[in-house]
Amino acid sequence: MKLEIQPIEHLKPRIEDETQLVFGKQFSDRMFVMDYQRGQGWHSARIQPYQPFVLDPAAMVLHYAQEIFEGMKAFRRPDGQIALFRPLDNMHRFNRSAERMCMPEIDAEFMLESIKELVRLEADWVPHTEGTSLYIRPAMIASEPMLGVRPADEYLCYVIVCPVGAYYKGGLAPVKIWMSDHYVRAAHGGTGEVKTGGNYAASLYAARQAAEQGYDQVLWLDAEEKRFIEEVGSMNVCFVLDGRLVTSPLSGTILDGITRRSILTLAQEQGLEIEERALAVDEIFAAADDGRLTEAFGVGTAVVVSPIGQLTYKDRTAKIGDGQTTGPWTQKFYDTLTGIQYGRLPDTHGWVELL
Ligand SMILES: *Cc1c(COP(=O)(O)O)cnc(C)c1O
């Protein structure tokens, strides 16, 4: 397929002060779009001016949520080069999500080349300050106007990008986590391992309850027993317990995070034994009580690594360390991953793709 680059007339004003960037609010001048019709396949791939879509009110995505997305970042390095982090992994995950949601797969290599071209054209939108990046949001939606419940015959696949500020301005700051004993995110056989908007819509109610009680995020427990740790918001979650890195297994209900995967590799390399296993809430509280739970942190593209200061379940709260300080492993993973992304550390795994 050929990628058409359309001319652009008006450029938007930029936010000059990179400390004022708000995540997901300001988008660049251009976007990537391609169309799909059953029988014809993907076609009309183009980079065009960023603009609203015209969607029929009956478009199936608006009624039955047939939608998937991805999240990745482009980093500006001190030498001016722009780097992507394991971008082909995102493309493959996009296709796994598409399969589960009965949507057409994309050509992973072509899609990645198109994303690279978009970022090249929008290079001025990649911010310069340490810790900032250009967030890349690929998405696919069912655009066919039709109210019957079945997989659509028409889709739009598109990519938009937005500059994001440094997530942590004054160093890593531990968050307060709430575990719901009632609401669940995903059950076996459901769509927990799919990056689809519906999972997020279903999570908002519990997230609002958590926020009203002063917590930053919800940690989801398994749907069957509400006993085992799953993941947090848009992050996988890791614990340093008895001197080992413990994280939930990929059993179909959590997202197969690329940051999670990378942290597991780095942990092994740095001599921290890893355990991908079911971890019960009781075990967390017991280990916190006798000092064996030394660190807890969320991992995902948006935050990289987010230290957890305390965990609350019903009327029990476990403090991790003193609740205020970022643990040494947490800090090390943050420094190592961002080091590789921004080119301060060598990329020994072939994770980085320069534009
Ligand atoms: C995207 C996402 C993650 C993190 O995945 P990364 O590839 O590391 O960014 C974790 N959990 C959920 C629910 C997600 O949507």
The ligand as an SDF file (V2000), in Angstrom:
LIG
                    3D

 15 15  0  0  0  0  0  0  0  0999 V2000
   -1.7430    0.0070   28.0050 C   0  0  0  0  0  0  0  0  0  0  0  0
   -2.0470   -0.6780   29.2920 C   0  0  0  0  0  0  0  0  0  0  0  0
   -1.0460   -1.1440   30.1600 C   0  0  0  0  0  0  0  0  0  0  0  0
    0.4300   -0.8750   29.9540 C   0  0  0  0  0  0  0  0  0  0  0  0
    0.9430   -1.3820   28.7710 O   0  0  0  0  0  0  0  0  0  0  0  0
    2.2950   -0.7750   28.1730 P   0  0  0  0  0  0  0  0  0  0  0  0
    2.4940   -1.5280   26.9200 O   0  0  0  0  0  0  0  0  0  0  0  0
    3.3570   -1.0430   29.1600 O   0  0  0  0  0  0  0  0  0  0  0  0
    2.0630    0.6770   27.9900 O   0  0  0  0  0  0  0  0  0  0  0  0
   -1.4250   -1.8480   31.2840 C   0  0  0  0  0  0  0  0  0  0  0  0
   -2.7290   -2.0650   31.5620 N   0  0  0  0  0  0  0  0  0  0  0  0
   -3.7130   -1.6230   30.7650 C   0  0  0  0  0  0  0  0  0  0  0  0
   -5.1200   -1.8970   31.1310 C   0  0  0  0  0  0  0  0  0  0  0  0
   -3.4160   -0.9120   29.6070 C   0  0  0  0  0  0  0  0  0  0  0  0
   -4.4080   -0.4550   28.8290 O   0  0  0  0  0  0  0  0  0  0  0  0
  1  2  1  0
  2  3  1  0
  2 14  2  0
  3  4  1  0
  3 10  2  0
  4  5  1  0
  5  6  1  0
  6  7  2  0
  6  8  1  0
  6  9  1  0
 10 11  1  0
 11 12  2  0
 12 13  1  0
 12 14  1  0
 14 15  1  0
M  END
$$$$
